[in-house]
Amino acid sequence: MERDEFQRGAMIAVSFPQEKNKGCCKFTHLGQLVDSEGLFCLDSNALDEKSQKISKEIREKFAEDLQKGNTAIVNLNWGTVEQWKERLEKSQKAKKRVHLLALGDVGSTVLTALKLLGGDCIQTLGIYDVNENVCKRWESEMNQAAFPWDYDRLPEVVILKEEQLFDCDMFVFCASKGIPPVGSEVKDVRMVQFEANRGIVSVFAKKARESQFQGLFAVVSDPVDPLCKAAFLASNADEKGVFDGKGLRPEQIQGYGLGVMNARAAYYAKKEERFSSFLKEGRAYGPHGQDLVIANSIEAYDDSLSRELTQLAIDANLRTRELGFKPYIAPAISSAAISLLLTLQGEWHYSSNYLGGVYMGCKNRTTPWGLEIENLPLPKQLFARLEKAFRGLEEIE
């Protein structure tokens, strides 16, 4: 493990396998230096145990970096030290260019929310849809939404050509097909969409590879977690379909589905006093679907209460479908628009990130030193639920 300085702090260089590890993350615990990434990265108890293997010399060498909190761990299998210095510096641009693919129900709602809320961090909003008139409609509508006498407060919406999609800092994938109609008997709508949407996301992941895209590939379409993995594998496959590590790095892809599950849990926690601990002490983990994990509290974890609240959050979309409507507004706002903006602003939010071969939803933020994933001392019962969700994600091919 070598240490290098760069403009914003320091870098610790490691060499972990590409298939299972991110290229870069923030250094927050000595346990990160011991082994390839995995579910243990969410549990400070497990990280403490791993860190016991580290020598006194190494502890002393990196103690100041931990204290200052301005150090990145960079994986040399995903780039040289000089490449990482350049990448980390470029990522700090004040306002970002955000490009959206597809303007259906979800995409247009995301666009509207980003237009209204993104003035402080979005330079321009680029839009692309296979229907040219849809793009013309939204460019016109959105650019006629303005504050009087302050006409540049909101980001401008611009129509893109397909070849311009990856000339940006954040690409937002909202394309989708195969959504079961309202009234169908399908219980988990998200997984029905997987086969249809996997082909689409793979096409654009390959385009990102061809463009040598260095920004964030944000997956909003369902099911976000398996689609993130599909995008990662497609982007890193050569002409024969063999993994070569020459496409998107794992941390360049994030899935935006967990935000609404957290918001749904909060919705029910506000309605029933017995769930109220979630509002200040709760957490959401895992996929945007049946293996979701809601914890009522970390310090005072109640397994039965947490499982009940989890099921309420999972079934919330069914309640909307029972009313005769597609449940896309809350996901488009909570999972996508709000979480995307928090990502751009470097604030804590919920999204899915790469951990040991799968994309797992958890609380995280983007920092000048790479992705920072929250780790907490997780109760054993809670960690067992996370393991089940993790195994479920591993099984999806």
Secondary structure, DSSP 4 states (H G I P E B T S, - for coil): -EEEEETTEEEEEE---GGGS-SEEE---GGGGTS---GGGGBHHHHHHHHTTS-HHHHHHHHHHHHHT-EEEEEGGG--HHHHHHHHHHTT-SSEEEEEE--SHHHHHHHHHHHHH-TTTEEEEEEE-SSHHHHHHHHHHHHT--BTTBTTSSPEEEE--GGGTTSSSEEEE-----PPPTT---S-HHHHHHHHHHHHHHHHHHHHHHTT--SEEEE-SSSHHHHHHHHHHHHTB-TTS-B-S-S--GGGEEE--HHHHHHHHHHHHHH-GGGTTHHHH-EEES-SSTT-EEES-STT--HHHHHHHHHHHHHHHHHHHHTTS---HHIIIIIIIIHHHHHHHT--EEEEEEETTEEEEEEEEEETTEEEE--B---HHHHHHHHHHHHHHHH--
